[in-house]
């Protein structure tokens, strides 16, 4: 099965997590979610133990792979921080994946 990379952005973490749940049902994998304002070096100083999956992500994705920075759930004082999501999607499900992202409130790039 050919996998294609898809990038999207969301204004809230909840929107991104909703999209992750639905994309997992399309057999998407290798999810990576990060705060858009983190910059290139975001999360690079985290130790292996600190960068483990959140309980929610683990329960939603089962054995799918997801990378997420520890700071995702923290508040920076911004009302609507932006979150970026990168995911590998089966090529035959790409249009459905784009629709899922749009319906969850995200934008594909």
DSSP file (Angstrom, degrees, kcal/mol; ACC not computed):
  #  RESIDUE AA STRUCTURE BP1 BP2  ACC     N-H-->O    O-->H-N    N-H-->O    O-->H-N    TCO  KAPPA ALPHA  PHI   PSI    X-CA   Y-CA   Z-CA
    1    1 A X              0   0    0      0, 0.0     2,-0.3     0, 0.0    89,-0.0   0.000 360.0 360.0 360.0 125.1    0.0    0.0    0.0
    2    2 A X        -     0   0    0      1,-0.0    89,-3.0    88,-0.0     2,-0.4  -0.597 360.0-155.7 -77.0 131.1    1.5    3.4   -1.1
    3    3 A X  E     -A   90   0A   0     -2,-0.3     2,-0.4    87,-0.3    87,-0.2  -0.898   5.8-164.0-110.3 138.1    1.6    5.9    1.7
    4    4 A X  E     -A   89   0A   0     85,-3.2    85,-3.2    -2,-0.4     2,-0.3  -0.937  21.7-118.9-119.6 143.4    1.6    9.7    1.1
    5    5 A X  E     -A   88   0A   0     -2,-0.4     2,-0.4    83,-0.2    83,-0.2  -0.615  28.6-170.0 -82.3 139.1    2.6   12.4    3.6
    6    6 A X  E     -A   87   0A   0     81,-2.8    81,-2.3    -2,-0.3     2,-0.4  -0.997   4.7-161.3-131.2 133.8   -0.1   14.9    4.5
    7    7 A X  E     +A   86   0A   0     -2,-0.4   102,-2.9    79,-0.2     2,-0.3  -0.936  16.4 165.8-117.0 139.7    0.4   18.1    6.5
    8    8 A X  E     -AB  85 108A   0     77,-2.6    77,-3.0    -2,-0.4     2,-0.3  -0.961  22.1-143.6-145.6 161.3   -2.3   20.1    8.2
    9    9 A X  E     -AB  84 107A   0     98,-2.1    98,-2.2    -2,-0.3     2,-0.3  -0.962  12.6-170.7-129.4 150.7   -2.7   22.9   10.7
   10   10 A X  E     -A   83   0A   0     73,-2.7    73,-3.1    -2,-0.3    96,-0.1  -0.956  27.0-136.6-136.2 151.2   -5.4   23.4   13.4
   11   11 A X  S    S+     0   0    0     94,-0.4     2,-0.3    -2,-0.3    -1,-0.1   0.708  90.3  34.1 -83.4 -18.8   -6.2   26.2   15.7
   12   12 A X  S  > S-     0   0    0     71,-0.1     4,-1.6     1,-0.1    71,-0.1  -0.951  73.2-127.8-133.9 156.6   -6.8   23.9   18.7
   13   13 A X  H  > S+     0   0    0     -2,-0.3     4,-2.6     1,-0.2     5,-0.2   0.857 110.3  59.4 -65.4 -35.8   -5.3   20.7   20.1
   14   14 A X  H  > S+     0   0    0      1,-0.2     4,-2.2     2,-0.2    -1,-0.2   0.892 104.1  50.0 -62.2 -40.5   -8.9   19.3   20.3
   15   15 A X  H  > S+     0   0    0      2,-0.2     4,-2.1     1,-0.2    -1,-0.2   0.921 111.7  48.5 -62.4 -44.0   -9.4   19.8   16.6
   16   16 A X  H  X S+     0   0    0     -4,-1.6     4,-2.2     1,-0.2    -2,-0.2   0.909 111.2  49.6 -63.9 -42.4   -6.1   18.0   15.8
   17   17 A X  H  X S+     0   0    0     -4,-2.6     4,-2.2     2,-0.2    -1,-0.2   0.869 108.1  53.7 -66.3 -36.1   -7.0   15.1   18.1
   18   18 A X  H  X S+     0   0    0     -4,-2.2     4,-1.9     1,-0.2    -1,-0.2   0.925 110.1  47.6 -61.8 -43.6  -10.4   14.7   16.5
   19   19 A X  H  X S+     0   0    0     -4,-2.1     4,-3.0     1,-0.2     5,-0.2   0.899 108.7  54.6 -63.8 -40.4   -8.7   14.5   13.1
   20   20 A X  H  X S+     0   0    0     -4,-2.2     4,-2.1     1,-0.2    -1,-0.2   0.918 106.7  51.4 -59.5 -44.7   -6.2   11.9   14.4
   21   21 A X  H  X S+     0   0    0     -4,-2.2     4,-0.8     1,-0.2    -1,-0.2   0.926 115.5  41.1 -58.2 -46.0   -9.0    9.7   15.7
   22   22 A X  H  X S+     0   0    0     -4,-1.9     4,-0.5     1,-0.2     3,-0.4   0.873 112.6  53.4 -73.4 -37.0  -10.7    9.7   12.3
   23   23 A X  H ><>S+     0   0    0     -4,-3.0     5,-1.9     1,-0.2     3,-1.1   0.845 101.3  61.2 -66.5 -32.9   -7.5    9.4   10.3
   24   24 A X  H ><5S+     0   0    0     -4,-2.1     3,-1.5     1,-0.3    -1,-0.2   0.854  98.8  56.8 -61.6 -33.4   -6.6    6.3   12.2
   25   25 A X  H 3<5S+     0   0    0     -4,-0.8    -1,-0.3    -3,-0.4    -2,-0.2   0.693 100.4  58.1 -71.7 -17.0   -9.7    4.7   10.9
   26   26 A X  T <<5S-     0   0    0     -3,-1.1    64,-0.4    -4,-0.5    -1,-0.3   0.273 124.2-105.7 -91.5  10.0   -8.5    5.4    7.4
   27   27 A X  T < 5 +     0   0    0     -3,-1.5    -3,-0.2     1,-0.2    -2,-0.1   0.736  67.9 156.0  70.7  25.8   -5.3    3.3    8.2
   28   28 A X      < +     0   0    0     -5,-1.9     2,-0.3    61,-0.1    61,-0.2  -0.445  15.4 174.4 -73.5 156.3   -3.2    6.4    8.5
   29   29 A X  E     +C   88   0A   0     59,-2.5    59,-2.9     1,-0.2    37,-0.1  -0.881  42.6  59.9-151.3-176.3    0.0    6.2   10.6
   30   30 A X  E     -     0   0A   0     -2,-0.3    36,-0.2    35,-0.2     2,-0.2   0.927  66.7-171.1  53.3  52.5    3.2    8.0   11.7
   31   31 A X  E     - d   0  66A   0     34,-2.6    36,-3.3    56,-0.2     2,-0.4  -0.508  10.9-176.7 -72.5 137.2    1.2   10.8   13.3
   32   32 A X  E     -Cd  86  67A   0     54,-2.2    54,-2.5    34,-0.2     2,-0.4  -0.950   1.8-179.5-137.9 118.5    3.3   13.8   14.4
   33   33 A X  E     +Cd  85  68A   0     34,-2.0    36,-1.0    -2,-0.4     2,-0.3  -0.962  10.2 159.2-120.8 133.4    1.6   16.7   16.2
   34   34 A X  E     -C   84   0A   0     50,-2.3    50,-3.4    -2,-0.4     2,-0.3  -0.988  46.6 -93.1-149.8 157.6    3.3   19.8   17.4
   35   35 A X  E >   -C   83   0A   0     -2,-0.3     3,-1.5    48,-0.2    48,-0.3  -0.558  31.7-141.5 -69.5 129.9    2.7   23.4   18.4
   36   36 A X  G >  S+     0   0    0     46,-3.0     3,-0.8    -2,-0.3    -1,-0.1   0.802  98.8  58.0 -66.4 -29.3    3.2   25.6   15.3
   37   37 A X  G 3  S+     0   0    0     45,-0.6    -1,-0.3     1,-0.2    46,-0.1   0.459  83.0  87.9 -80.9   0.0    4.8   28.3   17.4
   38   38 A X  G <  S-     0   0    0     -3,-1.5     3,-0.2     1,-0.1    -1,-0.2   0.733  81.0-150.6 -73.5 -22.1    7.5   26.0   18.7
   39   39 A X    X   -     0   0    0     -3,-0.8     3,-1.3    -4,-0.2    -1,-0.1  -0.154  41.1 -49.6  78.4-177.8    9.9   26.6   15.8
   40   40 A X  T 3  S+     0   0    0      1,-0.3    -1,-0.2     3,-0.0    -2,-0.1   0.840 136.8  48.9 -62.3 -36.7   12.4   24.2   14.4
   41   41 A X  T >  S+     0   0    0     -3,-0.2     3,-2.1     2,-0.1     4,-0.3   0.359  78.3 141.6 -89.1   6.6   14.0   23.3   17.7
   42   42 A X  T <  S-     0   0    0     -3,-1.3    -3,-0.1     1,-0.3    -4,-0.1  -0.258  77.6  -5.4 -56.7 122.5   10.7   22.6   19.4
   43   43 A X  T >  S+     0   0    0     -5,-0.1     3,-1.3     1,-0.1    -1,-0.3   0.468  92.4 123.7  79.1   2.0   10.9   19.6   21.7
   44   44 A X  T <   +     0   0    0     -3,-2.1    -2,-0.1     1,-0.3    -1,-0.1   0.719  69.9  55.2 -72.2 -18.2   14.4   18.6   20.8
   45   45 A X  T 3  S+     0   0    0     -4,-0.3    -1,-0.3     2,-0.0     2,-0.2   0.381  81.3 114.3 -95.0   4.5   15.7   18.8   24.4
   46   46 A X    <   -     0   0    0     -3,-1.3     2,-0.1     1,-0.1     5,-0.0  -0.506  66.1-125.6 -74.8 141.2   13.1   16.4   25.8
   47   47 A X     >  -     0   0    0     -2,-0.2     4,-1.0     1,-0.1     3,-0.4  -0.401  28.5-103.2 -78.7 165.4   14.5   13.1   27.1
   48   48 A X  T >4 S+     0   0    0      1,-0.2     3,-0.5     2,-0.2    -1,-0.1   0.872 122.3  51.4 -56.4 -40.2   13.1    9.8   25.8
   49   49 A X  G >4 S+     0   0    0      1,-0.2     3,-0.9     2,-0.1    -1,-0.2   0.848 108.7  51.5 -67.4 -33.8   11.0    9.3   28.9
   50   50 A X  G 34 S+     0   0    0     -3,-0.4    -1,-0.2     1,-0.2    -2,-0.2   0.654 104.1  57.6 -78.7 -14.6    9.5   12.8   28.6
   51   51 A X  G << S+     0   0    0     -4,-1.0    17,-0.4    -3,-0.5    -1,-0.2   0.104  77.1 130.3-104.4  23.5    8.4   12.4   25.0
   52   52 A X    <   -     0   0    0     -3,-0.9    -3,-0.0     1,-0.1    15,-0.0  -0.258  67.6 -83.0 -72.3 164.2    6.2    9.3   25.5
   53   53 A X        -     0   0    0      1,-0.1    -1,-0.1     2,-0.1     2,-0.1  -0.319  44.2-113.0 -65.1 145.8    2.7    9.1   24.1
   54   54 A X     >  -     0   0    0      1,-0.1     4,-2.5    -3,-0.1     5,-0.2  -0.421  28.2-112.3 -71.4 158.1   -0.1   10.7   26.1
   55   55 A X  H  > S+     0   0    0      1,-0.2     4,-2.3     2,-0.2     5,-0.2   0.900 117.7  51.5 -59.9 -40.7   -2.7    8.2   27.5
   56   56 A X  H  > S+     0   0    0      2,-0.2     4,-2.3     1,-0.2     5,-0.2   0.946 110.8  46.7 -62.5 -48.8   -5.4    9.6   25.1
   57   57 A X  H  > S+     0   0    0      1,-0.2     4,-2.6     2,-0.2     5,-0.3   0.917 112.7  50.2 -60.5 -43.4   -3.2    9.2   22.0
   58   58 A X  H  X S+     0   0    0     -4,-2.5     4,-1.7     1,-0.2    -1,-0.2   0.907 112.4  46.5 -62.9 -41.3   -2.1    5.7   23.0
   59   59 A X  H  < S+     0   0    0     -4,-2.3    -1,-0.2    -5,-0.2    -2,-0.2   0.852 116.4  44.8 -71.3 -32.2   -5.7    4.6   23.6
   60   60 A X  H  < S+     0   0    0     -4,-2.3    -2,-0.2    -5,-0.2    -1,-0.2   0.864 121.3  35.7 -76.9 -36.5   -7.0    6.1   20.4
   61   61 A X  H >< S-     0   0    0     -4,-2.6     3,-2.6     1,-0.2     2,-0.2   0.610  78.6-172.9 -99.0 -12.8   -4.2    4.9   18.1
   62   62 A X  T 3< S-     0   0    0     -4,-1.7    -1,-0.2     1,-0.3    -2,-0.1  -0.370  78.3  -6.2  56.6-118.7   -3.4    1.5   19.5
   63   63 A X  T 3  S+     0   0    0     -2,-0.2    -1,-0.3     2,-0.1     2,-0.1   0.318 106.4 114.2 -94.5   9.9   -0.3    0.3   17.7
   64   64 A X  S <  S-     0   0    0     -3,-2.6     2,-0.4    -6,-0.1   -35,-0.1  -0.448  72.5-112.7 -70.1 155.6   -0.2    3.2   15.2
   65   65 A X        +     0   0    0     -2,-0.1   -34,-2.6     2,-0.0     2,-0.4  -0.783  39.1 172.2 -98.0 133.1    2.8    5.4   15.7
   66   66 A X  E     -d   31   0A   0     -2,-0.4     2,-0.5   -36,-0.2   -34,-0.2  -0.997  17.1-160.1-139.7 134.5    2.5    8.9   16.9
   67   67 A X  E     +d   32   0A   0    -36,-3.3   -34,-2.0    -2,-0.4     2,-0.4  -0.955  21.4 166.7-110.5 130.1    5.1   11.4   17.9
   68   68 A X  E     -d   33   0A   0     -2,-0.5   -34,-0.2   -17,-0.4     2,-0.1  -0.997  33.7-119.5-144.3 139.2    4.0   14.3   20.1
   69   69 A X    >   -     0   0    0    -36,-1.0     3,-1.4    -2,-0.4   -18,-0.1  -0.462  25.1-121.9 -75.4 150.1    6.0   16.9   22.1
   70   70 A X  G >  S+     0   0    0      1,-0.3     3,-0.7    -2,-0.1    -1,-0.1   0.779 106.1  64.5 -61.5 -30.0    5.4   16.9   25.9
   71   71 A X  G >   +     0   0    0      1,-0.2     3,-1.8     2,-0.1    -1,-0.3   0.469  69.4 101.2 -77.9  -1.5    4.3   20.6   25.8
   72   72 A X  G <  S+     0   0    0     -3,-1.4    -1,-0.2     1,-0.3    -2,-0.1   0.855  84.5  44.6 -54.7 -38.8    1.2   20.0   23.7
   73   73 A X  G <  S+     0   0    0     -3,-0.7    -1,-0.3     2,-0.1     2,-0.1   0.485  95.2  99.0 -86.2  -1.6   -1.2   20.2   26.7
   74   74 A X  S <  S-     0   0    0     -3,-1.8     2,-0.4    -4,-0.1    -3,-0.0  -0.456  70.1-123.9 -87.6 160.2    0.4   23.2   28.3
   75   75 A X        -     0   0    0     -2,-0.1     4,-0.1     1,-0.1    -2,-0.1  -0.840  19.6-175.9-105.5 138.1   -0.8   26.8   28.0
   76   76 A X        -     0   0    0     -2,-0.4     3,-0.1     2,-0.3    -1,-0.1   0.311  58.3 -98.8-110.5   5.8    1.3   29.6   26.7
   77   77 A X  S    S+     0   0    0      1,-0.4     2,-0.3     2,-0.1    -2,-0.1   0.280  87.1 124.3  92.9 -11.0   -1.2   32.4   27.3
   78   78 A X        -     0   0    0      1,-0.1     3,-0.4     0, 0.0    -1,-0.4  -0.621  58.8-142.2 -81.1 142.0   -2.4   32.4   23.7
   79   79 A X  S    S+     0   0    0     -2,-0.3     2,-0.3     1,-0.2    -1,-0.1   0.933  91.9  16.5 -70.6 -44.8   -6.1   31.9   23.2
   80   80 A X  S    S-     0   0    0    -68,-0.1    -1,-0.2    -3,-0.1   -68,-0.1  -0.644  75.8-171.5-131.1  75.5   -5.8   29.7   20.1
   81   81 A X        -     0   0    0     -3,-0.4     2,-0.3    -2,-0.3   -68,-0.0  -0.381  27.3-117.8 -65.3 147.5   -2.3   28.3   19.6
   82   82 A X        -     0   0    0    -70,-0.1   -46,-3.0   -73,-0.0   -45,-0.6  -0.646  25.0-158.6 -88.7 144.1   -1.9   26.6   16.2
   83   83 A X  E     -AC  10  35A   0    -73,-3.1   -73,-2.7    -2,-0.3     2,-0.4  -0.969   4.4-148.3-122.6 137.5   -1.0   23.0   16.0
   84   84 A X  E     -AC   9  34A   0    -50,-3.4   -50,-2.3    -2,-0.4     2,-0.4  -0.848  10.5-165.7-104.1 142.0    0.6   21.2   13.0
   85   85 A X  E     -AC   8  33A   0    -77,-3.0   -77,-2.6    -2,-0.4     2,-0.4  -0.996   5.5-173.4-128.0 129.8   -0.1   17.6   12.2
   86   86 A X  E     +AC   7  32A   0    -54,-2.5   -54,-2.2    -2,-0.4     2,-0.3  -0.985  17.1 165.3-119.6 135.2    1.9   15.4    9.8
   87   87 A X  E     -A    6   0A   0    -81,-2.3   -81,-2.8    -2,-0.4     2,-0.5  -0.995  36.5-125.2-149.7 148.0    0.6   12.0    8.9
   88   88 A X  E     -AC   5  29A   0    -59,-2.9   -59,-2.5    -2,-0.3     2,-0.4  -0.876  33.5-173.0 -96.4 128.1    1.1    9.2    6.4
   89   89 A X  E     -A    4   0A   0    -85,-3.2   -85,-3.2    -2,-0.5   -61,-0.1  -0.940  32.3-102.8-123.4 139.2   -2.1    8.3    4.6
   90   90 A X  E >   -A    3   0A   0    -64,-0.4     3,-2.1    -2,-0.4     4,-0.3  -0.385  35.4-123.5 -57.2 137.9   -2.8    5.5    2.1
   91   91 A X  G >  S+     0   0    0    -89,-3.0     3,-1.2     1,-0.3     4,-0.3   0.846 110.4  56.3 -56.4 -36.1   -2.8    7.0   -1.3
   92   92 A X  G 3  S+     0   0    0    -90,-0.3    -1,-0.3     1,-0.2     4,-0.2   0.636 109.4  47.3 -72.7 -11.2   -6.3    5.7   -2.0
   93   93 A X  G <> S+     0   0    0     -3,-2.1     4,-2.5     1,-0.1    -1,-0.2   0.282  79.3 105.8-108.2   8.7   -7.6    7.4    1.1
   94   94 A X  H <> S+     0   0    0     -3,-1.2     4,-2.3    -4,-0.3     5,-0.2   0.904  80.0  47.3 -59.9 -45.9   -6.0   10.8    0.5
   95   95 A X  H  > S+     0   0    0     -4,-0.3     4,-1.9     1,-0.2    -1,-0.2   0.907 113.4  48.7 -64.1 -40.9   -9.2   12.6   -0.6
   96   96 A X  H  > S+     0   0    0      1,-0.2     4,-2.5     2,-0.2    -1,-0.2   0.901 110.1  52.9 -63.3 -40.0  -11.1   11.2    2.4
   97   97 A X  H  X S+     0   0    0     -4,-2.5     4,-2.3     1,-0.2    -2,-0.2   0.904 107.6  50.4 -63.0 -42.3   -8.2   12.3    4.7
   98   98 A X  H  X S+     0   0    0     -4,-2.3     4,-2.2     1,-0.2    -1,-0.2   0.893 111.2  49.2 -61.9 -39.3   -8.4   15.9    3.4
   99   99 A X  H  X S+     0   0    0     -4,-1.9     4,-2.7     2,-0.2    -2,-0.2   0.902 109.1  52.3 -67.0 -41.5  -12.1   15.9    4.0
  100  100 A X  H  X S+     0   0    0     -4,-2.5     4,-1.7     2,-0.2    -2,-0.2   0.927 110.7  48.1 -59.1 -46.4  -11.7   14.6    7.6
  101  101 A X  H  <>S+     0   0    0     -4,-2.3     5,-2.9     1,-0.2     4,-0.4   0.919 112.7  48.1 -62.5 -44.4   -9.1   17.4    8.3
  102  102 A X  H ><5S+     0   0    0     -4,-2.2     3,-1.3     1,-0.2    -2,-0.2   0.916 111.1  50.0 -62.2 -44.1  -11.4   20.0    6.8
  103  103 A X  H 3<5S+     0   0    0     -4,-2.7    -1,-0.2     1,-0.3    -2,-0.2   0.784 106.6  56.0 -67.3 -26.7  -14.4   18.8    8.8
  104  104 A X  T 3<5S-     0   0    0     -4,-1.7    -1,-0.3    -5,-0.2    -2,-0.2   0.520 127.0 -99.7 -82.3  -5.2  -12.4   18.8   12.0
  105  105 A X  T < 5S+     0   0    0     -3,-1.3   -94,-0.4    -4,-0.4    -3,-0.2   0.583  82.2 125.0 100.2  12.5  -11.6   22.5   11.5
  106  106 A X      < -     0   0    0     -5,-2.9     2,-0.4    -6,-0.2    -1,-0.3  -0.445  52.3-132.4-100.5 174.3   -8.1   22.1   10.0
  107  107 A X  E     -B    9   0A   0    -98,-2.2   -98,-2.1    -2,-0.1     2,-0.2  -0.995  16.6-134.7-127.1 132.0   -6.4   23.2    6.8
  108  108 A X  E      B    8   0A   0     -2,-0.4  -100,-0.3  -100,-0.2  -102,-0.0  -0.578 360.0 360.0 -82.2 148.3   -4.3   21.0    4.5
  109  109 A X              0   0    0   -102,-2.9  -101,-0.2    -2,-0.2    -1,-0.1   0.339 360.0 360.0-121.1 360.0   -1.0   22.2    3.2
